[in-house]
Amino acid sequence: MIKDYFSIDENFTDIIEKSLPDMKILNIKPISTGWTNIVFEVATDCRKLFFQISKGQLLD
């Protein structure tokens, strides 16, 4: 079975950095949503981005 979700203890900094190889990351700020997503505000040398990552096992 392929894992199609993330857990809260993942290394999100590494995941975000690999997703933005051509940008310099200045700041990564977690945003608490209270829902089943993990959200980060990411400031780079080019712009501000938001990452929404699924948390917990997704249901079909």
N, CA, C and O atoms as a Maestro MAE file, in Angstrom:
{
 s_m_m2io_version
 :::
 2.0.0
}

f_m_ct {
 s_m_title
 :::
 protein
 m_atom[240] {
  # First column is atom index #
  i_m_mmod_type
  r_m_x_coord
  r_m_y_coord
  r_m_z_coord
  i_m_residue_number
  s_m_chain_name
  s_m_pdb_residue_name
  s_m_pdb_atom_name
  i_m_atomic_number
  :::
  1 25 0.844 -1.184 0.000 1 A "MET " " N  " 7
  2 3 0.000 0.000 0.000 1 A "MET " " CA " 6
  3 2 0.890 1.248 0.000 1 A "MET " " C  " 6
  4 15 1.842 1.341 0.774 1 A "MET " " O  " 8
  5 25 0.576 2.180 -0.854 2 A "ILE " " N  " 7
  6 3 1.336 3.418 -0.942 2 A "ILE " " CA " 6
  7 2 0.790 4.424 0.062 2 A "ILE " " C  " 6
  8 15 -0.420 4.638 0.143 2 A "ILE " " O  " 8
  9 25 1.672 5.027 0.811 3 A "LYS " " N  " 7
  10 3 1.280 6.055 1.782 3 A "LYS " " CA " 6
  11 2 0.920 7.326 1.026 3 A "LYS " " C  " 6
  12 15 1.747 7.873 0.298 3 A "LYS " " O  " 8
  13 25 -0.320 7.798 1.196 4 A "ASP " " N  " 7
  14 3 -0.774 8.990 0.474 4 A "ASP " " CA " 6
  15 2 -1.122 10.130 1.431 4 A "ASP " " C  " 6
  16 15 -2.005 10.942 1.156 4 A "ASP " " O  " 8
  17 25 -0.419 10.176 2.548 5 A "TYR " " N  " 7
  18 3 -0.663 11.199 3.546 5 A "TYR " " CA " 6
  19 2 0.608 11.444 4.329 5 A "TYR " " C  " 6
  20 15 1.572 10.689 4.200 5 A "TYR " " O  " 8
  21 25 0.622 12.485 5.135 6 A "PHE " " N  " 7
  22 3 1.755 12.821 5.974 6 A "PHE " " CA " 6
  23 2 1.334 12.749 7.427 6 A "PHE " " C  " 6
  24 15 0.157 12.914 7.745 6 A "PHE " " O  " 8
  25 25 2.282 12.503 8.304 7 A "SER " " N  " 7
  26 3 2.021 12.575 9.736 7 A "SER " " CA " 6
  27 2 2.685 13.847 10.268 7 A "SER " " C  " 6
  28 15 3.552 14.422 9.611 7 A "SER " " O  " 8
  29 25 2.283 14.271 11.431 8 A "ILE " " N  " 7
  30 3 2.741 15.546 11.995 8 A "ILE " " CA " 6
  31 2 4.245 15.553 12.280 8 A "ILE " " C  " 6
  32 15 4.839 16.624 12.408 8 A "ILE " " O  " 8
  33 25 4.869 14.374 12.383 9 A "ASP " " N  " 7
  34 3 6.293 14.309 12.712 9 A "ASP " " CA " 6
  35 2 7.207 14.249 11.480 9 A "ASP " " C  " 6
  36 15 8.403 13.988 11.612 9 A "ASP " " O  " 8
  37 25 6.657 14.486 10.297 10 A "GLU " " N  " 7
  38 3 7.469 14.517 9.073 10 A "GLU " " CA " 6
  39 2 8.412 15.725 9.097 10 A "GLU " " C  " 6
  40 15 8.174 16.694 9.818 10 A "GLU " " O  " 8
  41 25 9.476 15.657 8.305 11 A "ASN " " N  " 7
  42 3 10.397 16.783 8.164 11 A "ASN " " CA " 6
  43 2 9.868 17.694 7.051 11 A "ASN " " C  " 6
  44 15 10.286 17.580 5.899 11 A "ASN " " O  " 8
  45 25 8.958 18.590 7.399 12 A "PHE " " N  " 7
  46 3 8.317 19.444 6.403 12 A "PHE " " CA " 6
  47 2 9.271 20.470 5.822 12 A "PHE " " C  " 6
  48 15 9.118 20.862 4.665 12 A "PHE " " O  " 8
  49 25 10.247 20.910 6.589 13 A "THR " " N  " 7
  50 3 11.236 21.855 6.064 13 A "THR " " CA " 6
  51 2 11.941 21.243 4.866 13 A "THR " " C  " 6
  52 15 12.114 21.904 3.842 13 A "THR " " O  " 8
  53 25 12.345 20.000 4.984 14 A "ASP " " N  " 7
  54 3 13.022 19.304 3.894 14 A "ASP " " CA " 6
  55 2 12.092 19.145 2.687 14 A "ASP " " C  " 6
  56 15 12.514 19.340 1.547 14 A "ASP " " O  " 8
  57 25 10.834 18.793 2.939 15 A "ILE " " N  " 7
  58 3 9.857 18.616 1.860 15 A "ILE " " CA " 6
  59 2 9.645 19.938 1.121 15 A "ILE " " C  " 6
  60 15 9.621 19.964 -0.109 15 A "ILE " " O  " 8
  61 25 9.494 21.021 1.858 16 A "ILE " " N  " 7
  62 3 9.268 22.342 1.251 16 A "ILE " " CA " 6
  63 2 10.503 22.800 0.473 16 A "ILE " " C  " 6
  64 15 10.382 23.310 -0.641 16 A "ILE " " O  " 8
  65 25 11.687 22.617 1.058 17 A "GLU " " N  " 7
  66 3 12.922 23.016 0.373 17 A "GLU " " CA " 6
  67 2 13.102 22.259 -0.941 17 A "GLU " " C  " 6
  68 15 13.524 22.846 -1.937 17 A "GLU " " O  " 8
  69 25 12.788 20.970 -0.954 18 A "LYS " " N  " 7
  70 3 12.907 20.177 -2.186 18 A "LYS " " CA " 6
  71 2 11.880 20.604 -3.226 18 A "LYS " " C  " 6
  72 15 12.109 20.441 -4.425 18 A "LYS " " O  " 8
  73 25 10.751 21.150 -2.780 19 A "SER " " N  " 7
  74 3 9.711 21.614 -3.698 19 A "SER " " CA " 6
  75 2 10.057 22.961 -4.335 19 A "SER " " C  " 6
  76 15 9.495 23.326 -5.368 19 A "SER " " O  " 8
  77 25 10.973 23.689 -3.721 20 A "LEU " " N  " 7
  78 3 11.342 25.028 -4.203 20 A "LEU " " CA " 6
  79 2 12.862 25.124 -4.414 20 A "LEU " " C  " 6
  80 15 13.518 25.944 -3.771 20 A "LEU " " O  " 8
  81 25 13.420 24.309 -5.290 21 A "PRO " " N  " 7
  82 3 14.880 24.265 -5.416 21 A "PRO " " CA " 6
  83 2 15.520 25.559 -5.919 21 A "PRO " " C  " 6
  84 15 16.697 25.806 -5.656 21 A "PRO " " O  " 8
  85 25 14.767 26.378 -6.631 22 A "ASP " " N  " 7
  86 3 15.340 27.599 -7.209 22 A "ASP " " CA " 6
  87 2 15.070 28.849 -6.382 22 A "ASP " " C  " 6
  88 15 15.403 29.958 -6.800 22 A "ASP " " O  " 8
  89 25 14.469 28.671 -5.214 23 A "MET " " N  " 7
  90 3 14.147 29.820 -4.367 23 A "MET " " CA " 6
  91 2 14.875 29.730 -3.038 23 A "MET " " C  " 6
  92 15 15.078 28.641 -2.501 23 A "MET " " O  " 8
  93 25 15.264 30.875 -2.516 24 A "LYS " " N  " 7
  94 3 15.874 30.936 -1.190 24 A "LYS " " CA " 6
  95 2 14.738 31.090 -0.167 24 A "LYS " " C  " 6
  96 15 13.982 32.060 -0.219 24 A "LYS " " O  " 8
  97 25 14.623 30.143 0.748 25 A "ILE " " N  " 7
  98 3 13.576 30.190 1.765 25 A "ILE " " CA " 6
  99 2 14.048 31.058 2.920 25 A "ILE " " C  " 6
  100 15 15.103 30.814 3.507 25 A "ILE " " O  " 8
  101 25 13.255 32.072 3.237 26 A "LEU " " N  " 7
  102 3 13.592 33.002 4.312 26 A "LEU " " CA " 6
  103 2 12.930 32.622 5.631 26 A "LEU " " C  " 6
  104 15 13.507 32.811 6.702 26 A "LEU " " O  " 8
  105 25 11.706 32.080 5.546 27 A "ASN " " N  " 7
  106 3 10.971 31.754 6.768 27 A "ASN " " CA " 6
  107 2 9.876 30.741 6.457 27 A "ASN " " C  " 6
  108 15 9.217 30.821 5.420 27 A "ASN " " O  " 8
  109 25 9.690 29.787 7.368 28 A "ILE " " N  " 7
  110 3 8.595 28.824 7.278 28 A "ILE " " CA " 6
  111 2 7.812 28.928 8.578 28 A "ILE " " C  " 6
  112 15 8.344 28.700 9.665 28 A "ILE " " O  " 8
  113 25 6.530 29.281 8.443 29 A "LYS " " N  " 7
  114 3 5.685 29.488 9.618 29 A "LYS " " CA " 6
  115 2 4.498 28.527 9.563 29 A "LYS " " C  " 6
  116 15 3.700 28.598 8.628 29 A "LYS " " O  " 8
  117 25 4.362 27.624 10.551 30 A "PRO " " N  " 7
  118 3 3.194 26.744 10.569 30 A "PRO " " CA " 6
  119 2 1.937 27.538 10.922 30 A "PRO " " C  " 6
  120 15 1.986 28.466 11.730 30 A "PRO " " O  " 8
  121 25 0.823 27.169 10.316 31 A "ILE " " N  " 7
  122 3 -0.463 27.807 10.590 31 A "ILE " " CA " 6
  123 2 -1.404 26.730 11.119 31 A "ILE " " C  " 6
  124 15 -1.664 25.741 10.435 31 A "ILE " " O  " 8
  125 25 -1.907 26.916 12.316 32 A "SER " " N  " 7
  126 3 -2.835 25.961 12.914 32 A "SER " " CA " 6
  127 2 -4.215 26.144 12.300 32 A "SER " " C  " 6
  128 15 -4.770 27.242 12.315 32 A "SER " " O  " 8
  129 25 -4.771 25.049 11.753 33 A "THR " " N  " 7
  130 3 -6.086 25.124 11.117 33 A "THR " " CA " 6
  131 2 -7.152 24.402 11.914 33 A "THR " " C  " 6
  132 15 -8.333 24.728 11.796 33 A "THR " " O  " 8
  133 25 -6.762 23.426 12.727 34 A "GLY " " N  " 7
  134 3 -7.730 22.635 13.460 34 A "GLY " " CA " 6
  135 2 -8.420 21.593 12.592 34 A "GLY " " C  " 6
  136 15 -9.285 20.860 13.072 34 A "GLY " " O  " 8
  137 25 -8.047 21.521 11.320 35 A "TRP " " N  " 7
  138 3 -8.645 20.571 10.401 35 A "TRP " " CA " 6
  139 2 -7.655 19.463 10.077 35 A "TRP " " C  " 6
  140 15 -6.658 19.295 10.779 35 A "TRP " " O  " 8
  141 25 -7.918 18.725 9.044 36 A "THR " " N  " 7
  142 3 -7.070 17.589 8.694 36 A "THR " " CA " 6
  143 2 -5.981 17.958 7.698 36 A "THR " " C  " 6
  144 15 -5.561 17.124 6.895 36 A "THR " " O  " 8
  145 25 -5.530 19.188 7.747 37 A "ASN " " N  " 7
  146 3 -4.439 19.636 6.885 37 A "ASN " " CA " 6
  147 2 -3.348 20.283 7.725 37 A "ASN " " C  " 6
  148 15 -3.608 20.820 8.802 37 A "ASN " " O  " 8
  149 25 -2.153 20.223 7.225 38 A "ILE " " N  " 7
  150 3 -1.025 20.926 7.817 38 A "ILE " " CA " 6
  151 2 -0.712 22.060 6.849 38 A "ILE " " C  " 6
  152 15 -0.476 21.817 5.666 38 A "ILE " " O  " 8
  153 25 -0.709 23.298 7.341 39 A "VAL " " N  " 7
  154 3 -0.522 24.455 6.463 39 A "VAL " " CA " 6
  155 2 0.708 25.241 6.925 39 A "VAL " " C  " 6
  156 15 0.916 25.458 8.119 39 A "VAL " " O  " 8
  157 25 1.512 25.660 5.948 40 A "PHE " " N  " 7
  158 3 2.692 26.470 6.216 40 A "PHE " " CA " 6
  159 2 2.664 27.711 5.342 40 A "PHE " " C  " 6
  160 15 2.324 27.642 4.161 40 A "PHE " " O  " 8
  161 25 3.020 28.842 5.926 41 A "GLU " " N  " 7
  162 3 3.277 30.053 5.162 41 A "GLU " " CA " 6
  163 2 4.785 30.088 4.933 41 A "GLU " " C  " 6
  164 15 5.564 30.038 5.886 41 A "GLU " " O  " 8
  165 25 5.190 30.175 3.685 42 A "VAL " " N  " 7
  166 3 6.609 30.120 3.331 42 A "VAL " " CA " 6
  167 2 7.002 31.417 2.635 42 A "VAL " " C  " 6
  168 15 6.487 31.741 1.565 42 A "VAL " " O  " 8
  169 25 7.916 32.149 3.250 43 A "ALA " " N  " 7
  170 3 8.438 33.368 2.645 43 A "ALA " " CA " 6
  171 2 9.735 33.020 1.918 43 A "ALA " " C  " 6
  172 15 10.640 32.415 2.493 43 A "ALA " " O  " 8
  173 25 9.809 33.411 0.652 44 A "THR " " N  " 7
  174 3 11.019 33.181 -0.137 44 A "THR " " CA " 6
  175 2 11.562 34.519 -0.615 44 A "THR " " C  " 6
  176 15 10.972 35.570 -0.367 44 A "THR " " O  " 8
  177 25 12.691 34.463 -1.302 45 A "ASP " " N  " 7
  178 3 13.262 35.689 -1.862 45 A "ASP " " CA " 6
  179 2 12.432 36.226 -3.025 45 A "ASP " " C  " 6
  180 15 12.649 37.358 -3.458 45 A "ASP " " O  " 8
  181 25 11.491 35.440 -3.537 46 A "CYS " " N  " 7
  182 3 10.653 35.862 -4.669 46 A "CYS " " CA " 6
  183 2 9.242 36.267 -4.257 46 A "CYS " " C  " 6
  184 15 8.694 37.240 -4.775 46 A "CYS " " O  " 8
  185 25 8.657 35.518 -3.325 47 A "ARG " " N  " 7
  186 3 7.261 35.771 -2.941 47 A "ARG " " CA " 6
  187 2 6.887 34.956 -1.706 47 A "ARG " " C  " 6
  188 15 7.695 34.194 -1.175 47 A "ARG " " O  " 8
  189 25 5.646 35.136 -1.262 48 A "LYS " " N  " 7
  190 3 5.105 34.371 -0.150 48 A "LYS " " CA " 6
  191 2 4.208 33.265 -0.714 48 A "LYS " " C  " 6
  192 15 3.381 33.516 -1.591 48 A "LYS " " O  " 8
  193 25 4.374 32.052 -0.209 49 A "LEU " " N  " 7
  194 3 3.602 30.905 -0.676 49 A "LEU " " CA " 6
  195 2 2.946 30.212 0.507 49 A "LEU " " C  " 6
  196 15 3.364 30.384 1.652 49 A "LEU " " O  " 8
  197 25 1.922 29.433 0.221 50 A "PHE " " N  " 7
  198 3 1.268 28.629 1.248 50 A "PHE " " CA " 6
  199 2 1.279 27.181 0.802 50 A "PHE " " C  " 6
  200 15 0.953 26.871 -0.344 50 A "PHE " " O  " 8
  201 25 1.660 26.289 1.717 51 A "PHE " " N  " 7
  202 3 1.640 24.858 1.467 51 A "PHE " " CA " 6
  203 2 0.538 24.248 2.313 51 A "PHE " " C  " 6
  204 15 0.478 24.465 3.523 51 A "PHE " " O  " 8
  205 25 -0.331 23.486 1.672 52 A "GLN " " N  " 7
  206 3 -1.379 22.738 2.375 52 A "GLN " " CA " 6
  207 2 -1.076 21.272 2.164 52 A "GLN " " C  " 6
  208 15 -1.046 20.795 1.029 52 A "GLN " " O  " 8
  209 25 -0.850 20.556 3.251 53 A "ILE " " N  " 7
  210 3 -0.438 19.155 3.190 53 A "ILE " " CA " 6
  211 2 -1.462 18.322 3.939 53 A "ILE " " C  " 6
  212 15 -1.846 18.658 5.059 53 A "ILE " " O  " 8
  213 25 -1.904 17.232 3.317 54 A "SER " " N  " 7
  214 3 -2.882 16.350 3.966 54 A "SER " " CA " 6
  215 2 -2.264 15.659 5.160 54 A "SER " " C  " 6
  216 15 -1.140 15.161 5.096 54 A "SER " " O  " 8
  217 25 -3.016 15.633 6.260 55 A "LYS " " N  " 7
  218 3 -2.562 14.993 7.498 55 A "LYS " " CA " 6
  219 2 -3.474 13.810 7.775 55 A "LYS " " C  " 6
  220 15 -4.691 13.916 7.622 55 A "LYS " " O  " 8
  221 25 -2.906 12.694 8.177 56 A "GLY " " N  " 7
  222 3 -3.710 11.516 8.477 56 A "GLY " " CA " 6
  223 2 -4.064 10.780 7.205 56 A "GLY " " C  " 6
  224 15 -3.863 11.290 6.103 56 A "GLY " " O  " 8
  225 25 -4.581 9.603 7.357 57 A "GLN " " N  " 7
  226 3 -4.900 8.762 6.200 57 A "GLN " " CA " 6
  227 2 -6.120 9.301 5.474 57 A "GLN " " C  " 6
  228 15 -7.141 9.600 6.093 57 A "GLN " " O  " 8
  229 25 -6.007 9.423 4.163 58 A "LEU " " N  " 7
  230 3 -7.111 9.912 3.359 58 A "LEU " " CA " 6
  231 2 -8.103 8.766 3.138 58 A "LEU " " C  " 6
  232 15 -7.707 7.608 3.004 58 A "LEU " " O  " 8
  233 25 -9.364 9.095 3.102 59 A "LEU " " N  " 7
  234 3 -10.400 8.091 2.855 59 A "LEU " " CA " 6
  235 2 -10.789 8.102 1.399 59 A "LEU " " C  " 6
  236 15 -10.778 9.155 0.762 59 A "LEU " " O  " 8
  237 25 -11.129 6.959 0.862 60 A "ASP " " N  " 7
  238 3 -11.572 6.867 -0.548 60 A "ASP " " CA " 6
  239 2 -12.961 7.436 -0.702 60 A "ASP " " C  " 6
  240 15 -13.504 7.448 -1.807 60 A "ASP " " O  " 8
  :::
 }
 m_bond[239] {
  # First column is bond index #
  i_m_from
  i_m_to
  i_m_order
  :::
  1 1 2 1
  2 2 3 1
  3 3 4 2
  4 3 5 1
  5 5 6 1
  6 6 7 1
  7 7 8 2
  8 7 9 1
  9 9 10 1
  10 10 11 1
  11 11 12 2
  12 11 13 1
  13 13 14 1
  14 14 15 1
  15 15 16 2
  16 15 17 1
  17 17 18 1
  18 18 19 1
  19 19 20 2
  20 19 21 1
  21 21 22 1
  22 22 23 1
  23 23 24 2
  24 23 25 1
  25 25 26 1
  26 26 27 1
  27 27 28 2
  28 27 29 1
  29 29 30 1
  30 30 31 1
  31 31 32 2
  32 31 33 1
  33 33 34 1
  34 34 35 1
  35 35 36 2
  36 35 37 1
  37 37 38 1
  38 38 39 1
  39 39 40 2
  40 39 41 1
  41 41 42 1
  42 42 43 1
  43 43 44 2
  44 43 45 1
  45 45 46 1
  46 46 47 1
  47 47 48 2
  48 47 49 1
  49 49 50 1
  50 50 51 1
  51 51 52 2
  52 51 53 1
  53 53 54 1
  54 54 55 1
  55 55 56 2
  56 55 57 1
  57 57 58 1
  58 58 59 1
  59 59 60 2
  60 59 61 1
  61 61 62 1
  62 62 63 1
  63 63 64 2
  64 63 65 1
  65 65 66 1
  66 66 67 1
  67 67 68 2
  68 67 69 1
  69 69 70 1
  70 70 71 1
  71 71 72 2
  72 71 73 1
  73 73 74 1
  74 74 75 1
  75 75 76 2
  76 75 77 1
  77 77 78 1
  78 78 79 1
  79 79 80 2
  80 79 81 1
  81 81 82 1
  82 82 83 1
  83 83 84 2
  84 83 85 1
  85 85 86 1
  86 86 87 1
  87 87 88 2
  88 87 89 1
  89 89 90 1
  90 90 91 1
  91 91 92 2
  92 91 93 1
  93 93 94 1
  94 94 95 1
  95 95 96 2
  96 95 97 1
  97 97 98 1
  98 98 99 1
  99 99 100 2
  100 99 101 1
  101 101 102 1
  102 102 103 1
  103 103 104 2
  104 103 105 1
  105 105 106 1
  106 106 107 1
  107 107 108 2
  108 107 109 1
  109 109 110 1
  110 110 111 1
  111 111 112 2
  112 111 113 1
  113 113 114 1
  114 114 115 1
  115 115 116 2
  116 115 117 1
  117 117 118 1
  118 118 119 1
  119 119 120 2
  120 119 121 1
  121 121 122 1
  122 122 123 1
  123 123 124 2
  124 123 125 1
  125 125 126 1
  126 126 127 1
  127 127 128 2
  128 127 129 1
  129 129 130 1
  130 130 131 1
  131 131 132 2
  132 131 133 1
  133 133 134 1
  134 134 135 1
  135 135 136 2
  136 135 137 1
  137 137 138 1
  138 138 139 1
  139 139 140 2
  140 139 141 1
  141 141 142 1
  142 142 143 1
  143 143 144 2
  144 143 145 1
  145 145 146 1
  146 146 147 1
  147 147 148 2
  148 147 149 1
  149 149 150 1
  150 150 151 1
  151 151 152 2
  152 151 153 1
  153 153 154 1
  154 154 155 1
  155 155 156 2
  156 155 157 1
  157 157 158 1
  158 158 159 1
  159 159 160 2
  160 159 161 1
  161 161 162 1
  162 162 163 1
  163 163 164 2
  164 163 165 1
  165 165 166 1
  166 166 167 1
  167 167 168 2
  168 167 169 1
  169 169 170 1
  170 170 171 1
  171 171 172 2
  172 171 173 1
  173 173 174 1
  174 174 175 1
  175 175 176 2
  176 175 177 1
  177 177 178 1
  178 178 179 1
  179 179 180 2
  180 179 181 1
  181 181 182 1
  182 182 183 1
  183 183 184 2
  184 183 185 1
  185 185 186 1
  186 186 187 1
  187 187 188 2
  188 187 189 1
  189 189 190 1
  190 190 191 1
  191 191 192 2
  192 191 193 1
  193 193 194 1
  194 194 195 1
  195 195 196 2
  196 195 197 1
  197 197 198 1
  198 198 199 1
  199 199 200 2
  200 199 201 1
  201 201 202 1
  202 202 203 1
  203 203 204 2
  204 203 205 1
  205 205 206 1
  206 206 207 1
  207 207 208 2
  208 207 209 1
  209 209 210 1
  210 210 211 1
  211 211 212 2
  212 211 213 1
  213 213 214 1
  214 214 215 1
  215 215 216 2
  216 215 217 1
  217 217 218 1
  218 218 219 1
  219 219 220 2
  220 219 221 1
  221 221 222 1
  222 222 223 1
  223 223 224 2
  224 223 225 1
  225 225 226 1
  226 226 227 1
  227 227 228 2
  228 227 229 1
  229 229 230 1
  230 230 231 1
  231 231 232 2
  232 231 233 1
  233 233 234 1
  234 234 235 1
  235 235 236 2
  236 235 237 1
  237 237 238 1
  238 238 239 1
  239 239 240 2
  :::
 }
}
